[in-house]
C-alpha cells in the first residue's frame, strides 16, 4: 500500500515521487520512538520482533549509539 506523503507538494528524491509505503512509515515511527526515549525494549515489543538483535538491525543502531545511551545511565 502506498500513500501520498503529507505536506509534500513536490516529489523528493528520498520518497520516490511523494509516495511513502506503510513499511517506511512503520520504520520511521519506530525510529522516532527509539530516538526520543532510548528504550530499545519498548520498540522491540511494539514491533513484535522475536529477537532483540532484529530490532537493533531494523533501526540501524550503531555501537556508538548504544555506548552513548549506556553512558547516560548512572547506577
The first five atom37 places (N, CA, C, CB, O) and aatype in JSON, in Angstrom:
{
  "aatype": [20, 20, 20, 20, 20, 20, 20, 20, 20, 20, 20, 20, 20, 20, 20, 20, 20, 20, 20, 20, 20, 20, 20, 20, 20, 20, 20, 20, 20, 20, 20, 20, 20, 20, 20, 20, 20, 20, 20, 20, 20, 20, 20, 20, 20, 20, 20, 20, 20, 20, 20, 20, 20, 20, 20, 20, 20, 20, 20, 20, 20, 20, 20, 20, 20, 20, 20, 20, 20, 20, 20, 20, 20, 20, 20],
  "atom_mask": [
    [1, 1, 1, 1, 1],
    [1, 1, 1, 1, 1],
    [1, 1, 1, 1, 1],
    [1, 1, 1, 1, 1],
    [1, 1, 1, 1, 1],
    [1, 1, 1, 1, 1],
    [1, 1, 1, 1, 1],
    [1, 1, 1, 1, 1],
    [1, 1, 1, 1, 1],
    [1, 1, 1, 1, 1],
    [1, 1, 1, 1, 1],
    [1, 1, 1, 1, 1],
    [1, 1, 1, 1, 1],
    [1, 1, 1, 1, 1],
    [1, 1, 1, 1, 1],
    [1, 1, 1, 1, 1],
    [1, 1, 1, 1, 1],
    [1, 1, 1, 1, 1],
    [1, 1, 1, 1, 1],
    [1, 1, 1, 1, 1],
    [1, 1, 1, 1, 1],
    [1, 1, 1, 1, 1],
    [1, 1, 1, 1, 1],
    [1, 1, 1, 1, 1],
    [1, 1, 1, 1, 1],
    [1, 1, 1, 1, 1],
    [1, 1, 1, 1, 1],
    [1, 1, 1, 1, 1],
    [1, 1, 1, 1, 1],
    [1, 1, 1, 1, 1],
    [1, 1, 1, 1, 1],
    [1, 1, 1, 1, 1],
    [1, 1, 1, 1, 1],
    [1, 1, 1, 1, 1],
    [1, 1, 1, 1, 1],
    [1, 1, 1, 1, 1],
    [1, 1, 1, 1, 1],
    [1, 1, 1, 1, 1],
    [1, 1, 1, 1, 1],
    [1, 1, 1, 1, 1],
    [1, 1, 1, 1, 1],
    [1, 1, 1, 1, 1],
    [1, 1, 1, 1, 1],
    [1, 1, 1, 1, 1],
    [1, 1, 1, 1, 1],
    [1, 1, 1, 1, 1],
    [1, 1, 1, 1, 1],
    [1, 1, 1, 1, 1],
    [1, 1, 1, 1, 1],
    [1, 1, 1, 1, 1],
    [1, 1, 1, 1, 1],
    [1, 1, 1, 1, 1],
    [1, 1, 1, 1, 1],
    [1, 1, 1, 1, 1],
    [1, 1, 1, 1, 1],
    [1, 1, 1, 1, 1],
    [1, 1, 1, 1, 1],
    [1, 1, 1, 1, 1],
    [1, 1, 1, 1, 1],
    [1, 1, 1, 1, 1],
    [1, 1, 1, 1, 1],
    [1, 1, 1, 1, 1],
    [1, 1, 1, 1, 1],
    [1, 1, 1, 1, 1],
    [1, 1, 1, 1, 1],
    [1, 1, 1, 1, 1],
    [1, 1, 1, 1, 1],
    [1, 1, 1, 1, 1],
    [1, 1, 1, 1, 1],
    [1, 1, 1, 1, 1],
    [1, 1, 1, 1, 1],
    [1, 1, 1, 1, 1],
    [1, 1, 1, 1, 1],
    [1, 1, 1, 1, 1],
    [1, 1, 1, 1, 1]
  ],
  "atom_positions": [
    [[0.84, -1.18, 0.0], [0.0, 0.0, 0.0], [0.89, 1.24, 0.0], [-0.96, 0.0, 1.22], [1.84, 1.32, 0.77]],
    [[0.57, 2.18, -0.84], [1.31, 3.44, -0.88], [0.35, 4.59, -0.63], [2.03, 3.62, -2.23], [-0.81, 4.54, -1.05]],
    [[0.83, 5.61, 0.06], [0.01, 6.79, 0.33], [0.81, 8.03, -0.05], [-0.42, 6.85, 1.82], [2.04, 8.02, -0.05]],
    [[0.1, 9.09, -0.37], [0.77, 10.34, -0.68], [1.3, 10.94, 0.61], [-0.2, 11.33, -1.4], [0.59, 11.01, 1.61]],
    [[2.55, 11.37, 0.59], [3.18, 11.95, 1.77], [2.47, 13.24, 2.17], [4.68, 12.21, 1.52], [2.19, 14.08, 1.31]],
    [[2.19, 13.38, 3.43], [1.5, 14.56, 3.94], [2.4, 15.78, 3.81], [1.08, 14.35, 5.4], [3.56, 15.75, 4.21]],
    [[1.85, 16.85, 3.24], [2.59, 18.1, 3.14], [3.65, 18.12, 2.07], [3.21, 18.41, 4.43], [4.48, 19.03, 2.05]],
    [[3.66, 17.15, 1.17], [4.66, 17.12, 0.11], [4.01, 17.5, -1.21], [5.32, 15.71, 0.02], [3.34, 16.67, -1.84]],
    [[4.19, 18.74, -1.64], [3.63, 19.2, -2.9], [4.52, 18.86, -4.08], [3.39, 20.69, -2.85], [4.05, 18.79, -5.21]],
    [[5.8, 18.65, -3.81], [6.76, 18.38, -4.87], [7.48, 17.07, -4.57], [7.76, 19.54, -5.02], [7.83, 16.81, -3.42]],
    [[7.69, 16.26, -5.59], [8.42, 15.0, -5.35], [9.81, 15.23, -4.78], [8.54, 14.21, -6.65], [10.51, 16.16, -5.18]],
    [[10.19, 14.4, -3.84], [11.51, 14.45, -3.24], [12.27, 13.18, -3.62], [11.42, 14.61, -1.68], [11.65, 12.12, -3.75]],
    [[13.59, 13.26, -3.8], [14.34, 12.06, -4.18], [14.25, 10.93, -3.17], [15.78, 12.41, -4.39], [14.34, 9.76, -3.54]],
    [[14.08, 11.26, -1.9], [14.04, 10.24, -0.87], [12.71, 9.53, -0.77], [14.38, 10.84, 0.44], [12.63, 8.46, -0.16]],
    [[11.65, 10.09, -1.36], [10.36, 9.43, -1.2], [9.72, 9.0, -2.52], [9.42, 10.34, -0.48], [8.52, 8.76, -2.57]],
    [[10.5, 8.89, -3.56], [10.06, 8.34, -4.84], [8.76, 8.96, -5.32], [9.9, 6.84, -4.72], [7.76, 8.26, -5.52]],
    [[8.77, 10.26, -5.51], [7.6, 10.93, -6.06], [6.49, 11.16, -5.07], [7.08, 10.16, -7.19], [5.31, 11.06, -5.43]],
    [[6.83, 11.44, -3.83], [5.86, 11.73, -2.78], [5.01, 10.54, -2.38], [4.97, 12.84, -3.21], [3.96, 10.72, -1.77]],
    [[5.44, 9.34, -2.7], [4.72, 8.16, -2.26], [5.52, 7.47, -1.16], [4.45, 7.19, -3.44], [6.72, 7.24, -1.31]],
    [[4.85, 7.15, -0.08], [5.5, 6.54, 1.07], [4.78, 5.24, 1.38], [5.51, 7.5, 2.31], [3.55, 5.22, 1.49]],
    [[5.53, 4.16, 1.51], [4.92, 2.87, 1.83], [4.66, 2.72, 3.31], [5.81, 1.75, 1.35], [5.26, 3.4, 4.14]],
    [[3.76, 1.82, 3.63], [3.43, 1.59, 5.04], [4.63, 1.06, 5.82], [2.26, 0.62, 5.15], [4.76, 1.34, 7.02]],
    [[5.5, 0.3, 5.17], [6.68, -0.21, 5.87], [7.61, 0.93, 6.26], [7.42, -1.23, 5.0], [8.16, 0.93, 7.37]],
    [[7.8, 1.89, 5.37], [8.69, 3.0, 5.71], [8.08, 3.85, 6.84], [8.95, 3.88, 4.48], [8.82, 4.4, 7.65]],
    [[6.76, 3.96, 6.88], [6.12, 4.69, 7.98], [6.31, 3.94, 9.3], [4.61, 4.89, 7.7], [6.55, 4.56, 10.34]],
    [[6.21, 2.61, 9.25], [6.43, 1.79, 10.45], [7.84, 1.96, 10.98], [6.15, 0.31, 10.15], [8.06, 2.13, 12.18]],
    [[8.8, 1.92, 10.05], [10.2, 2.06, 10.44], [10.48, 3.47, 10.99], [11.11, 1.78, 9.23], [11.2, 3.61, 11.98]],
    [[9.92, 4.47, 10.36], [10.11, 5.85, 10.81], [9.54, 6.05, 12.21], [9.45, 6.84, 9.83], [10.19, 6.65, 13.06]],
    [[8.33, 5.54, 12.45], [7.71, 5.66, 13.77], [8.56, 4.97, 14.83], [6.28, 5.06, 13.76], [8.8, 5.53, 15.9]],
    [[9.02, 3.76, 14.54], [9.85, 3.02, 15.49], [11.15, 3.77, 15.78], [10.15, 1.61, 14.96], [11.59, 3.84, 16.92]],
    [[11.75, 4.32, 14.74], [13.0, 5.07, 14.91], [12.78, 6.31, 15.76], [13.57, 5.46, 13.55], [13.61, 6.62, 16.62]],
    [[11.68, 7.02, 15.54], [11.38, 8.21, 16.33], [11.15, 7.86, 17.8], [10.15, 8.93, 15.77], [11.62, 8.57, 18.69]],
    [[10.44, 6.78, 18.04], [10.21, 6.36, 19.43], [11.54, 6.04, 20.1], [9.27, 5.12, 19.48], [11.78, 6.44, 21.23]],
    [[12.39, 5.32, 19.39], [13.7, 4.97, 19.96], [14.54, 6.21, 20.24], [14.45, 4.04, 19.01], [15.14, 6.33, 21.31]],
    [[14.58, 7.14, 19.29], [15.4, 8.34, 19.46], [14.89, 9.22, 20.61], [15.42, 9.15, 18.18], [15.69, 9.82, 21.32]],
    [[13.58, 9.29, 20.78], [13.01, 10.13, 21.84], [13.11, 9.5, 23.21], [11.57, 10.45, 21.53], [13.24, 10.21, 24.21]],
    [[13.04, 8.17, 23.28], [13.02, 7.51, 24.59], [14.3, 6.75, 24.9], [11.87, 6.57, 24.65], [14.65, 6.59, 26.07]],
    [[15.0, 6.28, 23.86], [16.17, 5.44, 24.08], [15.79, 4.07, 24.61], [17.12, 6.11, 25.04], [16.66, 3.31, 25.03]],
    [[14.5, 3.74, 24.59], [14.01, 2.49, 25.14], [13.91, 1.44, 24.05], [12.64, 2.7, 25.82], [12.88, 1.29, 23.4]],
    [[14.99, 0.72, 23.87], [15.06, -0.3, 22.82], [14.08, -1.44, 23.08], [16.48, -0.85, 22.72], [13.48, -1.97, 22.15]],
    [[13.91, -1.81, 24.33], [13.0, -2.9, 24.68], [11.55, -2.55, 24.31], [13.1, -3.23, 26.18], [10.81, -3.4, 23.81]],
    [[11.14, -1.32, 24.55], [9.78, -0.9, 24.21], [9.56, -0.97, 22.7], [9.5, 0.52, 24.72], [8.52, -1.45, 22.24]],
    [[10.53, -0.5, 21.93], [10.43, -0.54, 20.48], [10.39, -2.0, 20.02], [11.62, 0.21, 19.82], [9.62, -2.35, 19.12]],
    [[11.21, -2.83, 20.62], [11.24, -4.25, 20.32], [9.86, -4.87, 20.5], [12.27, -4.97, 21.21], [9.39, -5.61, 19.64]],
    [[9.21, -4.56, 21.6], [7.87, -5.09, 21.87], [6.84, -4.54, 20.88], [7.44, -4.76, 23.29], [5.99, -5.28, 20.39]],
    [[6.92, -3.25, 20.61], [5.98, -2.62, 19.67], [6.08, -3.21, 18.27], [6.21, -1.12, 19.62], [5.07, -3.37, 17.58]],
    [[7.29, -3.51, 17.84], [7.49, -4.07, 16.51], [7.14, -5.55, 16.44], [8.92, -3.86, 16.07], [6.89, -6.09, 15.36]],
    [[7.13, -6.2, 17.59], [6.8, -7.62, 17.62], [7.9, -8.53, 17.12], [5.59, -7.86, 16.81], [7.65, -9.66, 16.69]],
    [[9.14, -8.04, 17.19], [10.26, -8.88, 16.77], [10.51, -9.97, 17.8], [11.52, -8.03, 16.57], [10.34, -9.75, 19.0]],
    [[10.93, -11.14, 17.33], [11.25, -12.25, 18.22], [12.58, -12.0, 18.93], [11.31, -13.56, 17.43], [12.71, -12.25, 20.13]],
    [[13.54, -11.51, 18.19], [14.89, -11.28, 18.74], [15.18, -9.79, 18.83], [15.96, -11.98, 17.88], [14.85, -9.01, 17.93]],
    [[15.82, -9.4, 19.94], [16.22, -8.01, 20.11], [17.22, -7.6, 19.03], [16.83, -7.79, 21.51], [17.24, -6.45, 18.59]],
    [[18.05, -8.56, 18.6], [19.03, -8.27, 17.55], [18.34, -7.83, 16.25], [19.9, -9.52, 17.29], [18.89, -7.01, 15.51]],
    [[17.16, -8.36, 15.99], [16.41, -7.96, 14.79], [16.01, -6.48, 14.88], [15.16, -8.85, 14.62], [16.07, -5.75, 13.89]],
    [[15.6, -6.07, 16.06], [15.21, -4.67, 16.27], [16.41, -3.75, 16.11], [14.57, -4.48, 17.65], [16.31, -2.68, 15.52]],
    [[17.55, -4.18, 16.64], [18.77, -3.38, 16.52], [19.13, -3.19, 15.06], [19.95, -4.06, 17.28], [19.45, -2.08, 14.63]],
    [[19.07, -4.26, 14.28], [19.36, -4.17, 12.84], [18.32, -3.33, 12.13], [19.42, -5.58, 12.21], [18.67, -2.51, 11.27]],
    [[17.07, -3.51, 12.46], [15.95, -2.79, 11.84], [16.1, -1.28, 12.01], [14.61, -3.26, 12.44], [15.85, -0.51, 11.08]],
    [[16.51, -0.87, 13.21], [16.67, 0.56, 13.5], [18.0, 1.11, 13.02], [16.54, 0.8, 14.99], [18.19, 2.32, 12.94]],
    [[18.93, 0.22, 12.69], [20.24, 0.67, 12.24], [21.06, 1.27, 13.37], [20.1, 1.68, 11.12], [21.83, 2.21, 13.17]],
    [[20.88, 0.71, 14.56], [21.6, 1.22, 15.73], [23.06, 0.82, 15.62], [20.99, 0.68, 17.04], [23.39, -0.34, 15.39]],
    [[23.92, 1.79, 15.79], [25.36, 1.56, 15.74], [25.9, 1.37, 17.15], [26.08, 2.73, 15.04], [25.26, 1.74, 18.13]],
    [[27.07, 0.8, 17.24], [27.72, 0.59, 18.54], [27.88, 1.93, 19.26], [29.09, -0.09, 18.36], [27.68, 1.99, 20.48]],
    [[28.24, 2.98, 18.55], [28.42, 4.29, 19.18], [27.12, 4.78, 19.81], [28.91, 5.31, 18.14], [27.14, 5.38, 20.89]],
    [[25.98, 4.53, 19.15], [24.69, 4.93, 19.72], [24.43, 4.2, 21.02], [23.55, 4.66, 18.72], [24.02, 4.8, 22.02]],
    [[24.68, 2.9, 21.0], [24.44, 2.09, 22.2], [25.35, 2.53, 23.35], [24.67, 0.6, 21.88], [24.91, 2.61, 24.5]],
    [[26.6, 2.82, 23.05], [27.53, 3.28, 24.09], [27.11, 4.63, 24.64], [28.96, 3.37, 23.53], [27.21, 4.87, 25.85]],
    [[26.64, 5.51, 23.78], [26.18, 6.84, 24.22], [25.02, 6.7, 25.2], [25.77, 7.7, 23.01], [24.98, 7.38, 26.23]],
    [[24.08, 5.83, 24.89], [22.94, 5.61, 25.78], [23.41, 5.01, 27.1], [21.89, 4.68, 25.11], [22.96, 5.43, 28.17]],
    [[24.3, 4.03, 27.02], [24.81, 3.38, 28.24], [25.54, 4.38, 29.14], [25.75, 2.22, 27.87], [25.44, 4.29, 30.36]],
    [[26.25, 5.31, 28.55], [26.99, 6.3, 29.33], [26.08, 7.28, 30.04], [27.93, 7.05, 28.43], [26.48, 7.88, 31.04]],
    [[24.86, 7.45, 29.56], [23.91, 8.38, 30.17], [23.23, 7.79, 31.41], [22.85, 8.79, 29.16], [22.62, 8.52, 32.19]],
    [[23.34, 6.49, 31.58], [22.69, 5.82, 32.7], [23.66, 5.68, 33.85], [22.16, 4.43, 32.28], [24.75, 5.14, 33.71]],
    [[23.22, 6.19, 35.01], [24.07, 6.08, 36.21], [23.46, 5.09, 37.17], [24.25, 7.45, 36.89], [22.24, 5.04, 37.34]],
    [[24.31, 4.32, 37.8], [23.84, 3.38, 38.83], [24.08, 3.92, 40.2], [24.53, 2.03, 38.68], [23.75, 3.26, 41.19]]
  ]
}
